Amino acid sequence: MNARIGITLQQTPGQMIRTSDAATLSKELVRVRGITLALFEAYEAAKALDVPQGDEFNPPLWELGHIGWFQQWWIGRNQQRHMGTACDPEHARLPCPHLQAAHHGDDWYNSSTVHHARRWELPLLDSQAAKAYLQATLAQTLQCLNQAGKSDDDLYFYRLVLLHEAMHIEAAVYMAQALQQRIELPAGSIDTINSIAFRADSMPAISRFSIKNTSWKLGSPEVGFSFDNELSGQTAKLAAFEIDAKPVRWEQYLEFVQATQHALPRYLRKASAGYENLQFGQWLALDLQTSAVHLSWHDAQAYCLWAGRRLPSEAEWEYAAISESSFAWGDVWEWTSSDFQPYDGFQAHPYRDYSEPWFGSRKVLRGACAATLPIMRNPRYRNYFTPERTDIYAGFRTCAL
């Protein structure tokens, strides 16, 4: 995806989709489903359906079935879909009309109950059946949406399944990179997936911002759609601080590596003519002015210690991203110093496993990356991963008092 720079004082697509009407949601559901199927077919063409078992991976056939199942579970089979966040997640669902009796969708594709390692052992739908299932569930969803009301409650689950599918598309790109699969996609499906550059077309001339003492209300506005971990927010008192205008670049990070003998990041090597990075199975010359990526939280911490800086908190990051028009974000996810914890007044939404199981075990990342669909790009969105992860497109920026 092309990085979006200078977007903090106007709405991003990821902010607009959260208040979009049924007609817009319908178009986006169709468009994103097309990307999902194109990406899966790219895996097929690369003969990459049999992925090794690992914490960073899922079988592509399981992913495909899960996306269709999740959409149908929360919409087509959900008798309380009009209730939004007041929906009882345990209520009896309608039967699934699109899977034969021998195909136990709830036993295969429910990520809340199907242990990760077991996903490689299941007798999943084959490729053609899985694709047909996705087409059928989409048609059912669009029919339901055509009959839905206009309130935020009426449209809550349509927005949820749309953003859920966008997350799985991004995860599939991570997996292709981790497997070093050179996948080719039809034009217009995912921009530059085979040549993600991690470079903004234009960067601000200013290098750092100085922020005065202030307070900031974290969290999303209580209109439209929000993830449960974004509500109800809390007010953070921010002492004066200085923050980078853009993420740390390779030129800066490799200076740290050379000075400290810190291990080279994943997918990077020293070559005779400089550094090279591995992108989807191909070694390419490294552009030192692009944002450093595939870094763990520990890598970011080590750099900050060496540089006499620190990672920003998520409150500092969010304030700067929204208040400073030249704050460049969007080419890499950015580690923050903050643990992933609930905001004051947290109440889990019906998809119970989205946030609550992960509180306290992960770090918050903010921003977006080159593989993030535009509808997911939102300066208030809280991403979260365990601090050792390097497969995700994550970098960082520094901060100081």
C-alpha positions in Angstrom: 0.0 0.0 0.0 1.2 3.5 -0.7 2.1 5.3 2.5 -0.2 8.1 3.5 1.7 11.2 4.7 0.3 14.4 6.1 -3.2 12.9 6.7 -3.5 13.5 10.4 -5.7 16.6 10.2 -8.2 15.1 7.8 -10.0 11.8 8.0 -8.3 8.7 6.8 -10.2 5.9 4.9 -9.9 3.9 8.1 -11.8 6.7 10.0 -14.4 7.2 7.3 -15.3 3.5 6.9 -16.3 3.4 10.6 -19.3 5.8 9.9 -20.0 4.7 6.4 -23.5 3.9 5.2 -24.8 0.5 3.9 -24.1 1.4 0.2 -20.4 2.1 1.0 -20.1 -1.0 3.1 -21.6 -3.1 0.4 -19.0 -1.9 -2.1 -16.1 -2.4 0.3 -17.3 -5.9 1.3 -17.2 -6.9 -2.4 -13.9 -5.2 -3.0 -12.1 -6.7 0.0 -13.5 -10.2 -0.7 -12.0 -9.8 -4.2 -8.6 -9.1 -2.6 -8.9 -12.1 -0.3 -9.6 -14.4 -3.2 -6.9 -12.9 -5.4 -4.4 -13.4 -2.6 -5.4 -17.0 -2.0 -5.1 -17.7 -5.8 -1.7 -16.2 -5.7 -0.8 -18.7 -3.0 -2.2 -21.4 -5.2 -0.2 -20.3 -8.2 2.9 -20.3 -6.1 2.1 -23.9 -4.9 2.3 -22.5 -1.3 -0.8 -24.0 0.3 1.1 -26.5 2.4 2.7 -24.1 4.9 4.8 -25.5 7.8 3.2 -25.4 11.2 4.3 -22.4 13.2 3.1 -19.7 15.5 3.4 -17.1 12.7 1.4 -19.1 10.2 -2.1 -20.5 9.4 -2.9 -23.0 6.6 -4.2 -20.8 3.7 -7.2 -23.1 3.3 -8.0 -22.7 7.0 -7.7 -18.9 6.6 -10.1 -18.9 3.7 -12.7 -20.9 5.5 -12.3 -18.9 8.7 -13.0 -15.6 6.9 -16.2 -17.0 5.4 -17.2 -18.6 8.7 -16.6 -15.4 10.7 -18.7 -13.3 8.4 -21.6 -15.8 8.5 -21.3 -16.3 12.3 -21.7 -12.6 13.0 -24.2 -11.8 10.2 -26.0 -14.5 8.3 -26.4 -16.8 11.3 -26.6 -14.1 13.9 -30.2 -13.6 15.1 -29.2 -10.5 17.0 -27.1 -8.7 14.4 -29.3 -5.6 14.6 -28.4 -5.2 18.3 -24.7 -4.3 17.7 -22.6 -4.5 20.9 -25.6 -5.5 22.9 -25.7 -8.8 21.0 -25.4 -11.9 23.2 -22.4 -13.8 21.7 -23.7 -17.1 23.2 -27.2 -17.0 21.7 -28.2 -19.9 19.5 -27.1 -19.3 15.9 -29.1 -20.2 12.8 -27.9 -23.3 10.9 -25.4 -22.9 8.1 -27.0 -23.4 4.8 -23.8 -23.4 2.8 -21.9 -26.3 4.4 -22.9 -29.9 4.1 -23.7 -31.8 7.3 -20.3 -33.5 7.0 -18.6 -30.2 7.0 -18.5 -29.0 10.6 -17.7 -25.3 10.1 -18.1 -24.4 13.8 -15.7 -27.2 14.7 -13.1 -26.2 12.1 -13.1 -22.4 11.6 -13.9 -20.9 15.0 -10.6 -19.4 16.1 -11.9 -19.1 19.7 -12.2 -22.9 20.1 -9.9 -24.5 17.5 -6.4 -24.7 18.9 -3.8 -23.2 16.6 -1.8 -26.4 16.1 -4.9 -28.4 15.3 -5.6 -26.4 12.2 -3.1 -28.4 10.2 -4.9 -31.7 11.1 -8.5 -30.8 10.1 -10.2 -32.2 7.0 -10.8 -28.7 5.6 -12.8 -27.7 2.6 -10.7 -28.0 -0.6 -9.8 -25.0 -2.6 -12.9 -24.9 -4.9 -15.3 -25.6 -2.1 -13.7 -22.9 0.1 -13.9 -20.3 -2.6 -17.6 -21.2 -3.3 -18.3 -20.9 0.5 -16.8 -17.4 0.5 -18.9 -16.4 -2.5 -22.0 -17.8 -0.8 -21.4 -16.1 2.5 -20.7 -12.8 0.8 -24.0 -13.0 -1.1 -25.8 -13.8 2.1 -24.2 -10.8 3.9 -25.1 -8.4 1.1 -28.7 -9.6 1.2 -28.8 -9.0 4.9 -27.2 -5.6 4.6 -29.7 -4.6 2.0 -32.4 -5.1 4.6 -30.5 -3.6 7.5 -31.4 -0.4 9.3 -29.2 2.7 9.3 -28.1 3.0 12.9 -24.6 2.2 14.2 -26.1 -0.8 16.0 -27.6 -2.1 12.7 -24.3 -1.7 10.9 -21.9 -2.7 13.7 -21.3 -6.3 12.5 -20.9 -5.4 8.9 -18.1 -3.0 9.8 -16.6 -5.6 12.1 -16.4 -8.4 9.5 -15.0 -6.0 6.9 -12.2 -4.9 9.1 -11.6 -8.5 10.3 -11.1 -9.6 6.7 -8.7 -6.7 6.1 -6.6 -7.9 9.1 -6.4 -11.4 7.6 -5.3 -10.0 4.3 -2.4 -8.3 6.0 -1.5 -11.4 7.9 -1.4 -13.4 4.6 1.1 -10.8 3.3 3.2 -11.3 6.5 3.1 -15.0 5.9 4.1 -14.8 2.3 7.1 -12.7 3.3 8.1 -15.1 6.1 7.8 -18.1 3.8 9.7 -16.1 1.1 7.0 -16.8 -1.5 7.2 -14.7 -4.6 3.5 -14.2 -5.2 2.1 -12.4 -8.1 -1.3 -10.7 -7.9 -3.7 -9.2 -10.5 -3.3 -5.5 -11.0 -5.3 -3.4 -8.6 -5.7 -6.1 -5.9 -2.9 -5.2 -3.5 -0.6 -2.4 -4.6 3.2 -3.2 -4.7 2.9 -6.4 -2.7 6.0 -7.7 -4.5 8.0 -4.5 -4.1 7.0 -3.0 -0.8 9.4 -0.1 -0.4 8.6 1.2 3.0 9.3 4.7 1.8 7.0 7.7 1.8 6.9 9.7 -1.4 7.6 12.8 0.6 8.9 13.3 4.1 8.6 16.3 6.3 11.6 18.7 6.3 11.3 19.0 10.1 13.0 16.2 12.0 11.4 16.4 15.4 8.4 18.1 17.1 8.5 19.7 20.5 5.2 19.2 22.4 4.3 21.3 25.4 2.6 20.0 28.6 -0.9 19.0 27.6 -3.6 16.4 28.3 -5.1 14.1 25.7 -8.3 12.0 25.6 -7.3 8.6 24.3 -9.7 6.5 22.4 -12.2 6.6 19.6 -15.2 8.9 19.5 -18.3 7.0 20.6 -20.0 7.4 17.2 -19.8 4.9 14.4 -17.8 1.7 14.9 -15.0 1.2 17.4 -13.1 -1.8 18.6 -13.7 -2.5 22.3 -10.1 -1.8 23.3 -10.5 1.8 22.0 -13.4 2.6 24.4 -14.2 4.3 26.6 -10.8 6.0 26.6 -9.1 7.9 29.3 -7.3 11.3 29.7 -3.5 11.1 29.8 -1.5 14.0 31.2 1.5 14.5 28.9 4.6 16.2 30.2 6.5 18.2 27.6 8.3 15.9 25.2 10.1 15.7 21.8 9.2 13.2 19.2 10.6 12.2 15.8 8.6 13.4 12.8 9.1 10.1 11.0 10.2 6.5 11.9 13.9 5.6 12.3 15.4 4.9 8.9 17.8 2.2 7.9 20.7 4.6 7.7 20.2 5.5 11.4 19.5 1.9 12.5 22.6 0.4 10.8 24.8 3.0 12.4 23.6 1.6 15.7 24.2 -2.0 14.5 27.8 -1.2 13.4 28.5 0.7 16.7 27.2 -2.0 19.0 27.4 -5.2 17.0 23.7 -5.7 17.5 22.4 -8.6 15.4 21.2 -7.7 11.9 17.5 -7.7 11.5 15.5 -10.4 9.8 15.7 -10.4 6.0 18.9 -8.2 5.9 22.4 -9.1 4.9 25.7 -7.3 4.2 26.7 -7.5 0.6 29.8 -6.3 -1.3 28.0 -3.2 -2.5 26.2 -2.5 0.7 23.2 -4.0 2.4 20.4 -6.1 0.8 17.0 -7.0 2.1 15.0 -10.1 1.2 11.5 -9.3 -0.2 9.3 -12.2 -1.1 12.2 -14.5 -2.1 14.3 -11.9 -3.9 17.4 -10.1 -2.6 17.2 -6.4 -3.4 19.5 -3.5 -2.7 18.5 -1.7 0.5 17.5 1.9 0.3 19.0 3.4 3.4 16.5 6.2 3.5 13.5 3.9 3.9 12.1 3.1 7.4 13.8 0.3 9.2 11.4 -2.7 9.5 11.0 -6.2 10.8 12.3 -5.1 14.1 11.2 -6.4 17.5 10.3 -4.3 20.4 13.6 -5.4 22.0 15.5 -4.1 18.9 13.7 -0.8 19.3 14.5 -0.6 22.9 18.2 -1.3 22.3 18.5 1.4 19.7 16.8 3.9 22.0 19.2 3.1 24.8 22.2 3.6 22.5 20.8 6.8 21.1 19.9 8.3 24.5 16.2 8.3 23.5 13.1 6.3 24.3 10.0 4.9 22.7 6.9 7.1 22.8 3.9 6.0 24.8 0.8 5.3 22.8 -0.7 8.5 24.2 2.2 10.6 23.0 2.2 8.9 19.6 -1.6 9.4 19.2 -1.5 13.1 20.2 1.4 13.9 17.8 -0.2 12.0 14.9 -3.5 13.8 15.2 -2.2 17.3 16.2 0.8 17.6 13.9 0.1 17.8 10.1 3.7 16.8 9.2 3.8 13.8 11.4 4.7 11.0 8.9 3.1 7.7 9.6 1.8 4.7 7.6 4.8 2.9 6.1 5.6 0.7 9.1 3.8 -0.2 12.3 5.5 1.5 15.2 6.3 0.0 18.6 5.4 2.1 21.6 6.5 1.8 25.2 2.9 0.9 26.2 1.7 -2.4 27.4 -1.6 -3.5 25.8 -4.0 -2.8 28.6 -7.7 -1.9 28.7 -8.7 1.7 28.9 -10.7 2.8 31.9 -14.3 1.5 31.7 -13.5 -1.3 29.3 -16.3 -3.5 28.3 -15.8 -6.5 26.0 -17.8 -6.4 22.7 -19.5 -9.6 21.5 -16.4 -10.9 19.8 -14.9 -11.6 23.2 -11.6 -12.9 22.1 -10.5 -9.8 20.2 -8.9 -7.9 23.1 -9.4 -9.3 26.6 -7.3 -12.5 26.3 -4.3 -10.4 25.2 -4.2 -7.7 27.8 -0.9 -7.6 29.7 1.0 -9.9 27.3 1.6 -7.7 24.3 2.9 -4.3 23.4 0.9 -1.6 21.5 1.9 -0.6 18.0 0.4 2.4 16.3 0.2 3.5 12.7 -0.1 1.2 9.7 2.3 -0.5 7.2 2.7 -1.0 3.5 0.5 -4.1 3.6 -2.3 -2.4 5.6 -5.5 -1.8 3.6 -6.6 1.8 3.5 -9.8 1.0 5.5 -7.6 -0.1 8.4 -5.5 3.1 8.6 -6.6 5.0 11.6 -4.4 7.0 14.0 -6.5 5.8 17.0 -6.3 2.1 16.1 -4.4 0.0 18.6 -2.4 -2.9 17.1 -0.7 -5.3 19.5 1.9 -8.1 19.3 4.3 -9.9 21.6 7.6 -8.0 21.8 9.7 -10.6 20.1 7.8 -10.6 16.8 9.8 -9.7 13.7 7.7 -11.1 11.0 5.3 -8.1 11.1 6.2 -4.9 9.3 7.2 -3.1 12.4 9.6 -0.3 13.1 9.7 2.6 15.5 10.4 6.3 16.1 12.1 7.8 19.2 11.0 10.3 21.8 12.6 12.2 24.7 11.6 14.5 27.5 
